[in-house]
């Protein structure tokens, strides 16, 4: 996945920013970082076949959202289509 390693921000956004993660079934180690630089929502979509692991596995195809300056999240694919998360702030 060519975009792996990218840092995604909402700097310059007047409204929410949605990021759709790629289907990574069969591809482990793909990473993205999301950082809030303005007080607008960042919405991260794991895709139809993906879920986020925060403290436990979430539901497939359910987004995570944050809206406060300074919040961040790093996600890494596990090769099964899901994403392992490290977060700061409130992502729900």
Secondary structure, DSSP 8 states (H G I E B T S, - for coil): -TTTTEEEE-TT-SS-EEEE----EEEEEEEEEEE--SSS-EEEE--TT--EESSSB--TT--EEE-STT-EEEEEEEEES-EEEEEES---
